[in-house]
Amino acid sequence: MLMFGDMVLQRKNDAHEQYEVTVIEEILHHFEEEGYEFQIETNKKIIQNIKEGIEHDELRAGNFFLLP
């Protein structure tokens, strides 16, 4: 997710209409669909930070998490 999360995928919905989604959004959707929960606190924080970014139309991928 952190390395390739900003890549854009081409998908089709049930009505065969095309749309774009990032790798991060696609993975998070599947995690939520399956009810996956992270057990390691650091991973929970990363996922929460990514979700907050999406809510603010900001894609938080690999470089976002590197220390300055």
mmCIF file of the N, C-alpha and C atoms, coordinates in Angstrom:
data_MODEL
# 
_entry.id   MODEL 
# 
loop_
_atom_site.group_PDB 
_atom_site.id 
_atom_site.type_symbol 
_atom_site.label_atom_id 
_atom_site.label_alt_id 
_atom_site.label_comp_id 
_atom_site.label_asym_id 
_atom_site.label_entity_id 
_atom_site.label_seq_id 
_atom_site.pdbx_PDB_ins_code 
_atom_site.Cartn_x 
_atom_site.Cartn_y 
_atom_site.Cartn_z 
_atom_site.occupancy 
_atom_site.B_iso_or_equiv 
_atom_site.pdbx_formal_charge 
_atom_site.auth_seq_id 
_atom_site.auth_comp_id 
_atom_site.auth_asym_id 
_atom_site.auth_atom_id 
_atom_site.pdbx_PDB_model_num 
ATOM 1   N N  . MET A 1 1  ? 0.825   -1.194 0.000   1.00 0.00 ? 1  MET A N  1 
ATOM 2   C CA . MET A 1 1  ? 0.000   0.000  0.000   1.00 0.00 ? 1  MET A CA 1 
ATOM 3   C C  . MET A 1 1  ? 0.863   1.249  0.000   1.00 0.00 ? 1  MET A C  1 
ATOM 4   N N  . LEU A 1 2  ? 1.941   1.228  0.760   1.00 0.00 ? 2  LEU A N  1 
ATOM 5   C CA . LEU A 1 2  ? 2.754   2.429  0.848   1.00 0.00 ? 2  LEU A CA 1 
ATOM 6   C C  . LEU A 1 2  ? 3.586   2.651  -0.403  1.00 0.00 ? 2  LEU A C  1 
ATOM 7   N N  . MET A 1 3  ? 4.028   1.583  -1.042  1.00 0.00 ? 3  MET A N  1 
ATOM 8   C CA . MET A 1 3  ? 4.855   1.738  -2.243  1.00 0.00 ? 3  MET A CA 1 
ATOM 9   C C  . MET A 1 3  ? 4.033   2.045  -3.488  1.00 0.00 ? 3  MET A C  1 
ATOM 10  N N  . PHE A 1 4  ? 2.890   1.412  -3.636  1.00 0.00 ? 4  PHE A N  1 
ATOM 11  C CA . PHE A 1 4  ? 2.120   1.532  -4.869  1.00 0.00 ? 4  PHE A CA 1 
ATOM 12  C C  . PHE A 1 4  ? 0.726   2.106  -4.653  1.00 0.00 ? 4  PHE A C  1 
ATOM 13  N N  . GLY A 1 5  ? 0.460   2.623  -3.473  1.00 0.00 ? 5  GLY A N  1 
ATOM 14  C CA . GLY A 1 5  ? -0.869  3.117  -3.128  1.00 0.00 ? 5  GLY A CA 1 
ATOM 15  C C  . GLY A 1 5  ? -1.391  4.230  -3.989  1.00 0.00 ? 5  GLY A C  1 
ATOM 16  N N  . ASP A 1 6  ? -0.493  5.020  -4.579  1.00 0.00 ? 6  ASP A N  1 
ATOM 17  C CA . ASP A 1 6  ? -0.941  6.144  -5.396  1.00 0.00 ? 6  ASP A CA 1 
ATOM 18  C C  . ASP A 1 6  ? -1.187  5.773  -6.858  1.00 0.00 ? 6  ASP A C  1 
ATOM 19  N N  . MET A 1 7  ? -0.920  4.529  -7.226  1.00 0.00 ? 7  MET A N  1 
ATOM 20  C CA . MET A 1 7  ? -1.202  4.090  -8.595  1.00 0.00 ? 7  MET A CA 1 
ATOM 21  C C  . MET A 1 7  ? -2.712  4.052  -8.814  1.00 0.00 ? 7  MET A C  1 
ATOM 22  N N  . VAL A 1 8  ? -3.141  4.441  -10.002 1.00 0.00 ? 8  VAL A N  1 
ATOM 23  C CA . VAL A 1 8  ? -4.569  4.497  -10.324 1.00 0.00 ? 8  VAL A CA 1 
ATOM 24  C C  . VAL A 1 8  ? -4.955  3.265  -11.134 1.00 0.00 ? 8  VAL A C  1 
ATOM 25  N N  . LEU A 1 9  ? -6.032  2.621  -10.707 1.00 0.00 ? 9  LEU A N  1 
ATOM 26  C CA . LEU A 1 9  ? -6.558  1.435  -11.390 1.00 0.00 ? 9  LEU A CA 1 
ATOM 27  C C  . LEU A 1 9  ? -7.818  1.802  -12.151 1.00 0.00 ? 9  LEU A C  1 
ATOM 28  N N  . GLN A 1 10 ? -8.026  1.161  -13.278 1.00 0.00 ? 10 GLN A N  1 
ATOM 29  C CA . GLN A 1 10 ? -9.246  1.322  -14.051 1.00 0.00 ? 10 GLN A CA 1 
ATOM 30  C C  . GLN A 1 10 ? -10.179 0.184  -13.682 1.00 0.00 ? 10 GLN A C  1 
ATOM 31  N N  . ARG A 1 11 ? -11.368 0.499  -13.239 1.00 0.00 ? 11 ARG A N  1 
ATOM 32  C CA . ARG A 1 11 ? -12.347 -0.513 -12.824 1.00 0.00 ? 11 ARG A CA 1 
ATOM 33  C C  . ARG A 1 11 ? -13.686 -0.251 -13.504 1.00 0.00 ? 11 ARG A C  1 
ATOM 34  N N  . LYS A 1 12 ? -14.574 -1.256 -13.421 1.00 0.00 ? 12 LYS A N  1 
ATOM 35  C CA . LYS A 1 12 ? -15.945 -1.112 -13.905 1.00 0.00 ? 12 LYS A CA 1 
ATOM 36  C C  . LYS A 1 12 ? -16.891 -1.495 -12.784 1.00 0.00 ? 12 LYS A C  1 
ATOM 37  N N  . ASN A 1 13 ? -17.963 -0.743 -12.641 1.00 0.00 ? 13 ASN A N  1 
ATOM 38  C CA . ASN A 1 13 ? -18.954 -1.072 -11.619 1.00 0.00 ? 13 ASN A CA 1 
ATOM 39  C C  . ASN A 1 13 ? -19.942 -2.096 -12.169 1.00 0.00 ? 13 ASN A C  1 
ATOM 40  N N  . ASP A 1 14 ? -20.966 -2.427 -11.404 1.00 0.00 ? 14 ASP A N  1 
ATOM 41  C CA . ASP A 1 14 ? -21.946 -3.437 -11.820 1.00 0.00 ? 14 ASP A CA 1 
ATOM 42  C C  . ASP A 1 14 ? -22.696 -3.039 -13.087 1.00 0.00 ? 14 ASP A C  1 
ATOM 43  N N  . ALA A 1 15 ? -22.789 -1.735 -13.348 1.00 0.00 ? 15 ALA A N  1 
ATOM 44  C CA . ALA A 1 15 ? -23.459 -1.245 -14.561 1.00 0.00 ? 15 ALA A CA 1 
ATOM 45  C C  . ALA A 1 15 ? -22.477 -1.114 -15.722 1.00 0.00 ? 15 ALA A C  1 
ATOM 46  N N  . HIS A 1 16 ? -21.272 -1.671 -15.539 1.00 0.00 ? 16 HIS A N  1 
ATOM 47  C CA . HIS A 1 16 ? -20.212 -1.652 -16.555 1.00 0.00 ? 16 HIS A CA 1 
ATOM 48  C C  . HIS A 1 16 ? -19.731 -0.235 -16.889 1.00 0.00 ? 16 HIS A C  1 
ATOM 49  N N  . GLU A 1 17 ? -19.879 0.671  -15.949 1.00 0.00 ? 17 GLU A N  1 
ATOM 50  C CA . GLU A 1 17 ? -19.368 2.025  -16.118 1.00 0.00 ? 17 GLU A CA 1 
ATOM 51  C C  . GLU A 1 17 ? -17.947 2.067  -15.564 1.00 0.00 ? 17 GLU A C  1 
ATOM 52  N N  . GLN A 1 18 ? -17.046 2.691  -16.310 1.00 0.00 ? 18 GLN A N  1 
ATOM 53  C CA . GLN A 1 18 ? -15.666 2.758  -15.866 1.00 0.00 ? 18 GLN A CA 1 
ATOM 54  C C  . GLN A 1 18 ? -15.480 3.837  -14.814 1.00 0.00 ? 18 GLN A C  1 
ATOM 55  N N  . TYR A 1 19 ? -14.573 3.561  -13.889 1.00 0.00 ? 19 TYR A N  1 
ATOM 56  C CA . TYR A 1 19 ? -14.189 4.545  -12.887 1.00 0.00 ? 19 TYR A CA 1 
ATOM 57  C C  . TYR A 1 19 ? -12.741 4.276  -12.494 1.00 0.00 ? 19 TYR A C  1 
ATOM 58  N N  . GLU A 1 20 ? -12.140 5.248  -11.851 1.00 0.00 ? 20 GLU A N  1 
ATOM 59  C CA . GLU A 1 20 ? -10.762 5.118  -11.398 1.00 0.00 ? 20 GLU A CA 1 
ATOM 60  C C  . GLU A 1 20 ? -10.731 5.053  -9.876  1.00 0.00 ? 20 GLU A C  1 
ATOM 61  N N  . VAL A 1 21 ? -9.797  4.268  -9.369  1.00 0.00 ? 21 VAL A N  1 
ATOM 62  C CA . VAL A 1 21 ? -9.607  4.135  -7.931  1.00 0.00 ? 21 VAL A CA 1 
ATOM 63  C C  . VAL A 1 21 ? -8.118  3.896  -7.689  1.00 0.00 ? 21 VAL A C  1 
ATOM 64  N N  . THR A 1 22 ? -7.603  4.419  -6.588  1.00 0.00 ? 22 THR A N  1 
ATOM 65  C CA . THR A 1 22 ? -6.201  4.173  -6.276  1.00 0.00 ? 22 THR A CA 1 
ATOM 66  C C  . THR A 1 22 ? -6.045  2.801  -5.631  1.00 0.00 ? 22 THR A C  1 
ATOM 67  N N  . VAL A 1 23 ? -4.828  2.300  -5.658  1.00 0.00 ? 23 VAL A N  1 
ATOM 68  C CA . VAL A 1 23 ? -4.534  1.008  -5.046  1.00 0.00 ? 23 VAL A CA 1 
ATOM 69  C C  . VAL A 1 23 ? -4.897  1.045  -3.557  1.00 0.00 ? 23 VAL A C  1 
ATOM 70  N N  . ILE A 1 24 ? -4.549  2.146  -2.884  1.00 0.00 ? 24 ILE A N  1 
ATOM 71  C CA . ILE A 1 24 ? -4.882  2.264  -1.457  1.00 0.00 ? 24 ILE A CA 1 
ATOM 72  C C  . ILE A 1 24 ? -6.381  2.156  -1.233  1.00 0.00 ? 24 ILE A C  1 
ATOM 73  N N  . GLU A 1 25 ? -7.162  2.873  -2.016  1.00 0.00 ? 25 GLU A N  1 
ATOM 74  C CA . GLU A 1 25 ? -8.621  2.841  -1.847  1.00 0.00 ? 25 GLU A CA 1 
ATOM 75  C C  . GLU A 1 25 ? -9.173  1.447  -2.111  1.00 0.00 ? 25 GLU A C  1 
ATOM 76  N N  . GLU A 1 26 ? -8.637  0.777  -3.116  1.00 0.00 ? 26 GLU A N  1 
ATOM 77  C CA . GLU A 1 26 ? -9.085  -0.575 -3.459  1.00 0.00 ? 26 GLU A CA 1 
ATOM 78  C C  . GLU A 1 26 ? -8.793  -1.551 -2.310  1.00 0.00 ? 26 GLU A C  1 
ATOM 79  N N  . ILE A 1 27 ? -7.590  -1.478 -1.768  1.00 0.00 ? 27 ILE A N  1 
ATOM 80  C CA . ILE A 1 27 ? -7.216  -2.373 -0.674  1.00 0.00 ? 27 ILE A CA 1 
ATOM 81  C C  . ILE A 1 27 ? -8.058  -2.091 0.557   1.00 0.00 ? 27 ILE A C  1 
ATOM 82  N N  . LEU A 1 28 ? -8.213  -0.823 0.926   1.00 0.00 ? 28 LEU A N  1 
ATOM 83  C CA . LEU A 1 28 ? -9.019  -0.478 2.093   1.00 0.00 ? 28 LEU A CA 1 
ATOM 84  C C  . LEU A 1 28 ? -10.460 -0.946 1.942   1.00 0.00 ? 28 LEU A C  1 
ATOM 85  N N  . HIS A 1 29 ? -10.986 -0.830 0.730   1.00 0.00 ? 29 HIS A N  1 
ATOM 86  C CA . HIS A 1 29 ? -12.353 -1.294 0.474   1.00 0.00 ? 29 HIS A CA 1 
ATOM 87  C C  . HIS A 1 29 ? -12.468 -2.793 0.758   1.00 0.00 ? 29 HIS A C  1 
ATOM 88  N N  . HIS A 1 30 ? -11.493 -3.565 0.292   1.00 0.00 ? 30 HIS A N  1 
ATOM 89  C CA . HIS A 1 30 ? -11.524 -5.016 0.520   1.00 0.00 ? 30 HIS A CA 1 
ATOM 90  C C  . HIS A 1 30 ? -11.360 -5.352 1.994   1.00 0.00 ? 30 HIS A C  1 
ATOM 91  N N  . PHE A 1 31 ? -10.483 -4.623 2.684   1.00 0.00 ? 31 PHE A N  1 
ATOM 92  C CA . PHE A 1 31 ? -10.314 -4.848 4.125   1.00 0.00 ? 31 PHE A CA 1 
ATOM 93  C C  . PHE A 1 31 ? -11.630 -4.624 4.860   1.00 0.00 ? 31 PHE A C  1 
ATOM 94  N N  . GLU A 1 32 ? -12.297 -3.519 4.551   1.00 0.00 ? 32 GLU A N  1 
ATOM 95  C CA . GLU A 1 32 ? -13.564 -3.192 5.212   1.00 0.00 ? 32 GLU A CA 1 
ATOM 96  C C  . GLU A 1 32 ? -14.647 -4.203 4.856   1.00 0.00 ? 32 GLU A C  1 
ATOM 97  N N  . GLU A 1 33 ? -14.675 -4.610 3.592   1.00 0.00 ? 33 GLU A N  1 
ATOM 98  C CA . GLU A 1 33 ? -15.654 -5.585 3.119   1.00 0.00 ? 33 GLU A CA 1 
ATOM 99  C C  . GLU A 1 33 ? -15.526 -6.912 3.873   1.00 0.00 ? 33 GLU A C  1 
ATOM 100 N N  . GLU A 1 34 ? -14.287 -7.310 4.147   1.00 0.00 ? 34 GLU A N  1 
ATOM 101 C CA . GLU A 1 34 ? -14.031 -8.590 4.818   1.00 0.00 ? 34 GLU A CA 1 
ATOM 102 C C  . GLU A 1 34 ? -13.968 -8.454 6.339   1.00 0.00 ? 34 GLU A C  1 
ATOM 103 N N  . GLY A 1 35 ? -14.016 -7.222 6.837   1.00 0.00 ? 35 GLY A N  1 
ATOM 104 C CA . GLY A 1 35 ? -13.976 -7.003 8.277   1.00 0.00 ? 35 GLY A CA 1 
ATOM 105 C C  . GLY A 1 35 ? -12.602 -7.217 8.891   1.00 0.00 ? 35 GLY A C  1 
ATOM 106 N N  . TYR A 1 36 ? -11.546 -7.028 8.105   1.00 0.00 ? 36 TYR A N  1 
ATOM 107 C CA . TYR A 1 36 ? -10.194 -7.190 8.632   1.00 0.00 ? 36 TYR A CA 1 
ATOM 108 C C  . TYR A 1 36 ? -9.861  -6.084 9.610   1.00 0.00 ? 36 TYR A C  1 
ATOM 109 N N  . GLU A 1 37 ? -9.143  -6.458 10.662  1.00 0.00 ? 37 GLU A N  1 
ATOM 110 C CA . GLU A 1 37 ? -8.655  -5.493 11.634  1.00 0.00 ? 37 GLU A CA 1 
ATOM 111 C C  . GLU A 1 37 ? -7.169  -5.742 11.848  1.00 0.00 ? 37 GLU A C  1 
ATOM 112 N N  . PHE A 1 38 ? -6.404  -4.682 11.924  1.00 0.00 ? 38 PHE A N  1 
ATOM 113 C CA . PHE A 1 38 ? -4.975  -4.816 12.159  1.00 0.00 ? 38 PHE A CA 1 
ATOM 114 C C  . PHE A 1 38 ? -4.718  -5.032 13.640  1.00 0.00 ? 38 PHE A C  1 
ATOM 115 N N  . GLN A 1 39 ? -3.767  -5.896 13.952  1.00 0.00 ? 39 GLN A N  1 
ATOM 116 C CA . GLN A 1 39 ? -3.446  -6.227 15.339  1.00 0.00 ? 39 GLN A CA 1 
ATOM 117 C C  . GLN A 1 39 ? -2.277  -5.392 15.869  1.00 0.00 ? 39 GLN A C  1 
ATOM 118 N N  . ILE A 1 40 ? -1.379  -4.979 14.990  1.00 0.00 ? 40 ILE A N  1 
ATOM 119 C CA . ILE A 1 40 ? -0.200  -4.221 15.401  1.00 0.00 ? 40 ILE A CA 1 
ATOM 120 C C  . ILE A 1 40 ? -0.561  -2.738 15.434  1.00 0.00 ? 40 ILE A C  1 
ATOM 121 N N  . GLU A 1 41 ? -0.279  -2.104 16.549  1.00 0.00 ? 41 GLU A N  1 
ATOM 122 C CA . GLU A 1 41 ? -0.687  -0.710 16.766  1.00 0.00 ? 41 GLU A CA 1 
ATOM 123 C C  . GLU A 1 41 ? -0.121  0.238  15.708  1.00 0.00 ? 41 GLU A C  1 
ATOM 124 N N  . THR A 1 42 ? 1.116   0.039  15.299  1.00 0.00 ? 42 THR A N  1 
ATOM 125 C CA . THR A 1 42 ? 1.716   0.893  14.268  1.00 0.00 ? 42 THR A CA 1 
ATOM 126 C C  . THR A 1 42 ? 0.937   0.799  12.966  1.00 0.00 ? 42 THR A C  1 
ATOM 127 N N  . ASN A 1 43 ? 0.548   -0.400 12.583  1.00 0.00 ? 43 ASN A N  1 
ATOM 128 C CA . ASN A 1 43 ? -0.223  -0.581 11.355  1.00 0.00 ? 43 ASN A CA 1 
ATOM 129 C C  . ASN A 1 43 ? -1.593  0.074  11.467  1.00 0.00 ? 43 ASN A C  1 
ATOM 130 N N  . LYS A 1 44 ? -2.201  -0.006 12.641  1.00 0.00 ? 44 LYS A N  1 
ATOM 131 C CA . LYS A 1 44 ? -3.492  0.654  12.857  1.00 0.00 ? 44 LYS A CA 1 
ATOM 132 C C  . LYS A 1 44 ? -3.364  2.158  12.650  1.00 0.00 ? 44 LYS A C  1 
ATOM 133 N N  . LYS A 1 45 ? -2.274  2.734  13.176  1.00 0.00 ? 45 LYS A N  1 
ATOM 134 C CA . LYS A 1 45 ? -2.065  4.174  13.038  1.00 0.00 ? 45 LYS A CA 1 
ATOM 135 C C  . LYS A 1 45 ? -1.848  4.571  11.584  1.00 0.00 ? 45 LYS A C  1 
ATOM 136 N N  . ILE A 1 46 ? -1.094  3.765  10.849  1.00 0.00 ? 46 ILE A N  1 
ATOM 137 C CA . ILE A 1 46 ? -0.856  4.054  9.425   1.00 0.00 ? 46 ILE A CA 1 
ATOM 138 C C  . ILE A 1 46 ? -2.168  4.018  8.662   1.00 0.00 ? 46 ILE A C  1 
ATOM 139 N N  . ILE A 1 47 ? -2.972  2.983  8.870   1.00 0.00 ? 47 ILE A N  1 
ATOM 140 C CA . ILE A 1 47 ? -4.254  2.854  8.167   1.00 0.00 ? 47 ILE A CA 1 
ATOM 141 C C  . ILE A 1 47 ? -5.177  4.004  8.531   1.00 0.00 ? 47 ILE A C  1 
ATOM 142 N N  . GLN A 1 48 ? -5.245  4.374  9.796   1.00 0.00 ? 48 GLN A N  1 
ATOM 143 C CA . GLN A 1 48 ? -6.086  5.488  10.214  1.00 0.00 ? 48 GLN A CA 1 
ATOM 144 C C  . GLN A 1 48 ? -5.627  6.785  9.558   1.00 0.00 ? 48 GLN A C  1 
ATOM 145 N N  . ASN A 1 49 ? -4.323  6.977  9.468   1.00 0.00 ? 49 ASN A N  1 
ATOM 146 C CA . ASN A 1 49 ? -3.781  8.175  8.838   1.00 0.00 ? 49 ASN A CA 1 
ATOM 147 C C  . ASN A 1 49 ? -4.123  8.205  7.349   1.00 0.00 ? 49 ASN A C  1 
ATOM 148 N N  . ILE A 1 50 ? -4.048  7.062  6.695   1.00 0.00 ? 50 ILE A N  1 
ATOM 149 C CA . ILE A 1 50 ? -4.399  6.966  5.275   1.00 0.00 ? 50 ILE A CA 1 
ATOM 150 C C  . ILE A 1 50 ? -5.881  7.290  5.082   1.00 0.00 ? 50 ILE A C  1 
ATOM 151 N N  . LYS A 1 51 ? -6.740  6.739  5.939   1.00 0.00 ? 51 LYS A N  1 
ATOM 152 C CA . LYS A 1 51 ? -8.183  6.999  5.839   1.00 0.00 ? 51 LYS A CA 1 
ATOM 153 C C  . LYS A 1 51 ? -8.496  8.479  6.053   1.00 0.00 ? 51 LYS A C  1 
ATOM 154 N N  . GLU A 1 52 ? -7.827  9.107  7.009   1.00 0.00 ? 52 GLU A N  1 
ATOM 155 C CA . GLU A 1 52 ? -8.033  10.541 7.242   1.00 0.00 ? 52 GLU A CA 1 
ATOM 156 C C  . GLU A 1 52 ? -7.635  11.339 6.018   1.00 0.00 ? 52 GLU A C  1 
ATOM 157 N N  . GLY A 1 53 ? -6.550  10.946 5.374   1.00 0.00 ? 53 GLY A N  1 
ATOM 158 C CA . GLY A 1 53 ? -6.123  11.614 4.152   1.00 0.00 ? 53 GLY A CA 1 
ATOM 159 C C  . GLY A 1 53 ? -7.168  11.501 3.059   1.00 0.00 ? 53 GLY A C  1 
ATOM 160 N N  . ILE A 1 54 ? -7.724  10.316 2.879   1.00 0.00 ? 54 ILE A N  1 
ATOM 161 C CA . ILE A 1 54 ? -8.750  10.103 1.853   1.00 0.00 ? 54 ILE A CA 1 
ATOM 162 C C  . ILE A 1 54 ? -9.967  10.982 2.126   1.00 0.00 ? 54 ILE A C  1 
ATOM 163 N N  . GLU A 1 55 ? -10.342 11.093 3.403   1.00 0.00 ? 55 GLU A N  1 
ATOM 164 C CA . GLU A 1 55 ? -11.482 11.939 3.765   1.00 0.00 ? 55 GLU A CA 1 
ATOM 165 C C  . GLU A 1 55 ? -11.241 13.405 3.411   1.00 0.00 ? 55 GLU A C  1 
ATOM 166 N N  . HIS A 1 56 ? -9.964  13.804 3.358   1.00 0.00 ? 56 HIS A N  1 
ATOM 167 C CA . HIS A 1 56 ? -9.615  15.188 3.045   1.00 0.00 ? 56 HIS A CA 1 
ATOM 168 C C  . HIS A 1 56 ? -9.061  15.323 1.626   1.00 0.00 ? 56 HIS A C  1 
ATOM 169 N N  . ASP A 1 57 ? -9.386  14.341 0.761   1.00 0.00 ? 57 ASP A N  1 
ATOM 170 C CA . ASP A 1 57 ? -8.921  14.324 -0.632  1.00 0.00 ? 57 ASP A CA 1 
ATOM 171 C C  . ASP A 1 57 ? -7.409  14.449 -0.740  1.00 0.00 ? 57 ASP A C  1 
ATOM 172 N N  . GLU A 1 58 ? -6.714  13.796 0.170   1.00 0.00 ? 58 GLU A N  1 
ATOM 173 C CA . GLU A 1 58 ? -5.253  13.799 0.197   1.00 0.00 ? 58 GLU A CA 1 
ATOM 174 C C  . GLU A 1 58 ? -4.786  12.356 0.207   1.00 0.00 ? 58 GLU A C  1 
ATOM 175 N N  . LEU A 1 59 ? -3.997  11.985 -0.786  1.00 0.00 ? 59 LEU A N  1 
ATOM 176 C CA . LEU A 1 59 ? -3.503  10.612 -0.859  1.00 0.00 ? 59 LEU A CA 1 
ATOM 177 C C  . LEU A 1 59 ? -2.210  10.504 -0.060  1.00 0.00 ? 59 LEU A C  1 
ATOM 178 N N  . ARG A 1 60 ? -2.241  9.725  0.989   1.00 0.00 ? 60 ARG A N  1 
ATOM 179 C CA . ARG A 1 60 ? -1.078  9.545  1.851   1.00 0.00 ? 60 ARG A CA 1 
ATOM 180 C C  . ARG A 1 60 ? -0.471  8.179  1.567   1.00 0.00 ? 60 ARG A C  1 
ATOM 181 N N  . ALA A 1 61 ? 0.585   8.189  0.762   1.00 0.00 ? 61 ALA A N  1 
ATOM 182 C CA . ALA A 1 61 ? 1.267   6.948  0.404   1.00 0.00 ? 61 ALA A CA 1 
ATOM 183 C C  . ALA A 1 61 ? 2.686   6.989  0.973   1.00 0.00 ? 61 ALA A C  1 
ATOM 184 N N  . GLY A 1 62 ? 3.590   6.189  0.429   1.00 0.00 ? 62 GLY A N  1 
ATOM 185 C CA . GLY A 1 62 ? 4.926   5.972  0.954   1.00 0.00 ? 62 GLY A CA 1 
ATOM 186 C C  . GLY A 1 62 ? 5.681   7.194  1.434   1.00 0.00 ? 62 GLY A C  1 
ATOM 187 N N  . ASN A 1 63 ? 5.913   8.178  0.585   1.00 0.00 ? 63 ASN A N  1 
ATOM 188 C CA . ASN A 1 63 ? 6.716   9.340  0.962   1.00 0.00 ? 63 ASN A CA 1 
ATOM 189 C C  . ASN A 1 63 ? 6.104   10.152 2.087   1.00 0.00 ? 63 ASN A C  1 
ATOM 190 N N  . PHE A 1 64 ? 4.810   10.105 2.240   1.00 0.00 ? 64 PHE A N  1 
ATOM 191 C CA . PHE A 1 64 ? 4.143   10.842 3.300   1.00 0.00 ? 64 PHE A CA 1 
ATOM 192 C C  . PHE A 1 64 ? 4.639   10.392 4.674   1.00 0.00 ? 64 PHE A C  1 
ATOM 193 N N  . PHE A 1 65 ? 4.985   9.119  4.790   1.00 0.00 ? 65 PHE A N  1 
ATOM 194 C CA . PHE A 1 65 ? 5.335   8.539  6.089   1.00 0.00 ? 65 PHE A CA 1 
ATOM 195 C C  . PHE A 1 65 ? 6.837   8.566  6.368   1.00 0.00 ? 65 PHE A C  1 
ATOM 196 N N  . LEU A 1 66 ? 7.631   9.098  5.454   1.00 0.00 ? 66 LEU A N  1 
ATOM 197 C CA . LEU A 1 66 ? 9.069   9.191  5.695   1.00 0.00 ? 66 LEU A CA 1 
ATOM 198 C C  . LEU A 1 66 ? 9.365   10.380 6.585   1.00 0.00 ? 66 LEU A C  1 
ATOM 199 N N  . LEU A 1 67 ? 10.310  10.203 7.464   1.00 0.00 ? 67 LEU A N  1 
ATOM 200 C CA . LEU A 1 67 ? 10.698  11.305 8.349   1.00 0.00 ? 67 LEU A CA 1 
ATOM 201 C C  . LEU A 1 67 ? 11.456  12.355 7.546   1.00 0.00 ? 67 LEU A C  1 
ATOM 202 N N  . PRO A 1 68 ? 11.262  13.644 7.871   1.00 0.00 ? 68 PRO A N  1 
ATOM 203 C CA . PRO A 1 68 ? 11.975  14.704 7.139   1.00 0.00 ? 68 PRO A CA 1 
ATOM 204 C C  . PRO A 1 68 ? 13.459  14.692 7.386   1.00 0.00 ? 68 PRO A C  1 
# 
